[in-house]
Amino acid sequence: MKEPKIVKKVMPSGNAGGIYVPKGWVSQQVVVRLLGTEECILEMLRPHMEHVSGAYLYGSHARHEADDASDINVFLVADRMVPVEPKHGVSMEVFTKEALSAFSHGSPVECFCMVNEAVALKRNEAVECMKDQFLDGVKIRRFCRDARRSLEFSDRLAKEKDYDSAAYSLIHCLRSLYVVDAGVRKYTHRGFKSFLLEKGLTSRDFYRLYDLYRAIRDERPAKMPAREEDVVILMGVAVRLLSKIESIYPQIIKC
């Protein structure tokens, strides 16, 4: 007979914590242990598992670069939009196969990074096949067009002296430019930091601006605002990098 399993949240109790268990467990021995990231996610999905064909961890936790402020990023492939109950610290996106295909065409670099760093909790053949796909000419052309528009938008924000929003937009764009630069590569936070330090950003400014980026993304207050000179540096790096990519793939960009 399978032993009963109950997942409970530990609640504050004095200087420690407490968990309520069924009355029938009184005087019985129990084992208490912390659930790992994968177990927590699968427990959230358990009521909907019949509709979920693939579940993947991605982002900083998948790259082993997470810190205390990092959300757990998960994407699902399902036969319909399953109503997963929201949980603090967990960001979950649900795709049908058709929606995932549309995402790969509309946001090719973002999808490339997400799929190629994905750690399978439950596998889906369509996603596994996508891991072997590279950014083709059509996708790079679309990416460069969208990146140019993004830089124009950032420039307008800077002229309006909305330096926080401009810095956020530029870092978001630079993350993708970093992936495409001189050929496809996987995104890592450490690599992105080294990349920007090589371009003239100081380590202190990188952490300050990246905290701002995460704060705006997560809709929380930033510790320090962006400055005009920050936007000038980021814009310069982004413009030069996009021009470099366009020069590497001239036959693609001009099609």
PLY file of the C-alpha trace (Angstrom):
ply
format ascii 1.0
element vertex 255
property float x
property float y
property float z
element edge 254
property int vertex1
property int vertex2
end_header
0.00 0.00 0.00
1.32 3.44 -1.00
2.15 5.65 1.96
0.12 8.90 2.13
1.93 12.05 1.07
0.77 15.49 2.13
2.54 18.66 1.05
2.17 21.53 3.53
3.66 25.00 3.85
5.65 25.62 7.02
4.16 28.52 9.00
5.91 30.70 11.62
5.51 29.44 15.17
7.47 31.34 17.82
11.15 31.24 16.92
10.67 28.13 14.79
8.01 26.84 12.38
5.06 24.48 12.42
3.15 22.14 10.11
-0.39 20.81 10.63
-0.88 17.11 9.92
-4.01 14.87 9.92
-5.30 13.86 13.36
-4.83 10.21 12.42
-1.08 10.79 12.30
-0.91 11.65 16.02
1.64 9.44 17.86
2.99 8.22 14.49
6.51 8.87 13.24
6.84 11.22 10.27
9.73 12.41 8.13
9.96 16.12 7.34
12.24 17.38 4.57
12.46 20.37 2.28
11.14 19.85 -1.24
13.62 20.61 -3.99
12.83 23.05 -6.80
11.74 20.31 -9.19
9.50 18.65 -6.60
7.82 21.97 -5.75
7.02 22.60 -9.41
5.71 19.09 -10.03
3.52 19.38 -6.93
1.99 22.56 -8.35
1.30 20.79 -11.65
-0.08 17.57 -10.17
-3.80 18.51 -10.60
-3.20 19.34 -14.29
-0.63 16.73 -15.29
-3.00 14.94 -17.71
-2.96 18.05 -19.90
0.79 18.77 -19.57
3.07 17.00 -22.05
6.22 18.95 -21.18
7.48 20.93 -18.17
10.81 22.74 -18.21
12.86 24.79 -15.77
14.74 27.68 -17.39
16.42 30.93 -16.43
18.86 31.41 -13.56
17.84 28.23 -11.70
18.41 26.13 -14.81
21.78 27.83 -15.35
22.76 27.36 -11.67
23.13 31.14 -11.34
20.17 31.83 -9.04
20.40 34.00 -5.95
17.92 34.83 -3.18
16.07 37.31 -5.42
15.74 34.94 -8.39
12.32 33.67 -9.40
11.88 30.06 -10.47
11.07 30.21 -14.20
9.07 27.37 -15.72
7.37 26.87 -19.06
4.84 24.18 -19.88
3.69 22.60 -23.11
0.05 21.57 -22.71
-2.96 20.68 -24.82
-4.77 23.69 -23.37
-4.12 26.68 -21.10
-4.09 25.00 -17.70
-5.04 27.22 -14.71
-1.98 26.70 -12.51
-2.42 28.39 -9.13
0.03 31.31 -8.79
2.81 30.94 -6.25
5.13 33.61 -4.91
8.60 33.30 -6.42
7.46 31.11 -9.34
6.98 32.47 -12.85
5.16 29.95 -15.04
4.28 30.27 -18.73
1.97 27.86 -20.54
2.24 27.18 -24.28
0.26 24.99 -26.61
2.44 23.52 -29.40
1.02 26.11 -31.79
1.73 28.96 -29.37
5.31 27.77 -28.82
5.89 27.71 -32.58
4.48 31.25 -32.88
6.72 32.40 -30.01
9.81 30.98 -31.77
8.98 33.07 -34.84
7.95 36.24 -33.02
10.74 36.26 -30.39
13.42 33.99 -31.89
16.35 34.87 -29.63
14.31 34.79 -26.42
12.80 31.45 -27.43
16.23 30.10 -28.43
17.67 30.91 -25.00
14.65 29.57 -23.14
14.57 26.26 -25.01
18.32 25.63 -25.04
18.84 26.20 -21.32
15.69 24.28 -20.40
15.97 21.47 -17.85
13.23 18.90 -18.37
10.92 18.05 -15.49
8.66 16.27 -17.96
9.82 15.92 -21.56
8.08 16.96 -24.74
9.51 15.77 -28.07
8.68 19.03 -29.86
10.75 21.02 -27.37
13.64 18.55 -27.44
13.81 18.89 -31.23
13.88 22.68 -30.96
17.08 22.50 -28.91
18.97 21.52 -32.06
17.64 24.44 -34.10
19.78 27.50 -34.74
18.66 31.00 -35.64
18.19 31.02 -39.41
18.41 33.99 -41.76
14.76 34.89 -41.53
14.86 34.94 -37.73
18.07 36.98 -37.58
16.63 39.51 -40.05
13.50 39.86 -37.91
15.59 40.11 -34.76
17.75 42.93 -36.17
14.67 44.83 -37.31
13.08 44.51 -33.84
16.36 45.39 -32.10
16.64 48.59 -34.17
13.10 49.55 -33.16
13.90 48.79 -29.53
16.92 51.11 -29.62
14.83 53.88 -31.16
12.30 53.43 -28.36
15.07 53.56 -25.73
16.39 56.75 -27.32
12.93 58.37 -27.05
12.74 57.38 -23.37
16.16 58.90 -22.74
15.14 62.16 -24.43
12.13 62.24 -22.11
14.62 61.79 -19.22
13.03 58.47 -18.24
16.45 56.95 -17.65
15.19 54.00 -15.61
12.92 52.77 -18.40
15.58 53.47 -21.02
18.18 51.46 -19.09
15.73 48.58 -18.62
14.91 48.54 -22.34
18.59 48.66 -23.31
19.65 45.84 -20.99
16.75 43.71 -22.26
17.93 44.33 -25.83
21.62 43.83 -24.97
20.90 40.41 -23.46
19.65 39.25 -26.86
22.41 41.02 -28.80
24.93 39.24 -26.56
23.48 35.87 -27.59
23.54 36.62 -31.32
26.94 38.37 -31.37
29.35 36.55 -33.70
27.13 33.48 -33.79
24.68 31.80 -31.49
25.73 31.08 -27.92
23.91 30.35 -24.70
23.16 33.18 -22.34
24.81 33.15 -18.92
24.69 35.92 -16.36
28.43 35.65 -15.71
29.17 35.80 -19.43
26.89 38.81 -19.92
28.58 40.62 -17.05
32.06 39.94 -18.48
30.84 41.05 -21.89
29.65 44.45 -20.59
32.75 44.95 -18.45
34.84 44.48 -21.60
32.75 47.23 -23.22
33.56 49.78 -20.51
30.97 49.25 -17.77
32.37 48.97 -14.25
31.47 46.00 -12.07
29.75 48.32 -9.58
27.65 49.94 -12.32
26.76 46.55 -13.79
25.31 45.30 -10.50
23.50 48.61 -9.92
21.92 48.60 -13.39
21.14 44.91 -13.38
19.37 45.31 -10.03
17.35 48.10 -11.66
16.53 45.82 -14.60
15.33 43.04 -12.31
13.38 45.45 -10.12
11.42 46.86 -13.07
10.91 43.37 -14.48
9.61 42.12 -11.13
7.59 45.29 -10.46
9.41 46.23 -7.27
11.33 49.37 -6.22
14.92 49.62 -7.41
17.67 50.37 -4.93
19.26 53.07 -7.12
18.08 54.92 -10.23
19.76 54.96 -13.62
21.72 58.01 -14.68
21.99 59.71 -18.05
25.58 58.56 -18.44
24.47 54.95 -17.85
22.05 55.18 -20.76
24.71 56.75 -22.98
27.13 53.87 -22.29
24.51 51.16 -22.78
23.18 52.78 -25.95
26.67 53.04 -27.40
27.39 49.37 -26.74
24.04 48.30 -28.19
24.36 50.40 -31.37
27.88 49.16 -32.07
26.93 45.56 -31.41
23.86 45.66 -33.63
25.92 47.24 -36.42
28.48 44.46 -36.00
25.79 41.77 -36.29
24.35 43.45 -39.38
27.83 43.53 -40.95
28.40 39.83 -40.21
25.14 38.84 -41.89
24.80 41.39 -44.74
23.12 38.97 -47.13
20.57 38.17 -44.43
19.83 41.69 -43.27
19.31 43.09 -46.78
17.01 40.31 -48.00
0 1
1 2
2 3
3 4
4 5
5 6
6 7
7 8
8 9
9 10
10 11
11 12
12 13
13 14
14 15
15 16
16 17
17 18
18 19
19 20
20 21
21 22
22 23
23 24
24 25
25 26
26 27
27 28
28 29
29 30
30 31
31 32
32 33
33 34
34 35
35 36
36 37
37 38
38 39
39 40
40 41
41 42
42 43
43 44
44 45
45 46
46 47
47 48
48 49
49 50
50 51
51 52
52 53
53 54
54 55
55 56
56 57
57 58
58 59
59 60
60 61
61 62
62 63
63 64
64 65
65 66
66 67
67 68
68 69
69 70
70 71
71 72
72 73
73 74
74 75
75 76
76 77
77 78
78 79
79 80
80 81
81 82
82 83
83 84
84 85
85 86
86 87
87 88
88 89
89 90
90 91
91 92
92 93
93 94
94 95
95 96
96 97
97 98
98 99
99 100
100 101
101 102
102 103
103 104
104 105
105 106
106 107
107 108
108 109
109 110
110 111
111 112
112 113
113 114
114 115
115 116
116 117
117 118
118 119
119 120
120 121
121 122
122 123
123 124
124 125
125 126
126 127
127 128
128 129
129 130
130 131
131 132
132 133
133 134
134 135
135 136
136 137
137 138
138 139
139 140
140 141
141 142
142 143
143 144
144 145
145 146
146 147
147 148
148 149
149 150
150 151
151 152
152 153
153 154
154 155
155 156
156 157
157 158
158 159
159 160
160 161
161 162
162 163
163 164
164 165
165 166
166 167
167 168
168 169
169 170
170 171
171 172
172 173
173 174
174 175
175 176
176 177
177 178
178 179
179 180
180 181
181 182
182 183
183 184
184 185
185 186
186 187
187 188
188 189
189 190
190 191
191 192
192 193
193 194
194 195
195 196
196 197
197 198
198 199
199 200
200 201
201 202
202 203
203 204
204 205
205 206
206 207
207 208
208 209
209 210
210 211
211 212
212 213
213 214
214 215
215 216
216 217
217 218
218 219
219 220
220 221
221 222
222 223
223 224
224 225
225 226
226 227
227 228
228 229
229 230
230 231
231 232
232 233
233 234
234 235
235 236
236 237
237 238
238 239
239 240
240 241
241 242
242 243
243 244
244 245
245 246
246 247
247 248
248 249
249 250
250 251
251 252
252 253
253 254
